[in-house]
């Protein structure tokens, strides 16, 4: 089972790198939400990253828009298609 603290640190690094690359963004929200996002995607939610249209997958709606870059870091999408924090891999 993945080390959630290590995955959250990795996710925070991805957020900082993405924000730096973009030149501006809010970092407080995604940095503070990282533990929750990593726990949800690595341990709680039923998702198959390589099967995004799996009909039985759980859905997550993030209404805190300033934290979207944190969700991108965990799921592996968004600016620069950064590596997934929730798996610790580049896939």
Buried (B, 14 or more C-beta within 10 A) or exposed (E): EEEBEEBBBBBBBBBBBBBEEEEEBEBEBBBEBBBBBBBBBBEEEEBEBEEEEEEEBEEBEBEEEBBBBBBBBBBBEBBEEBBBBBBBEEE
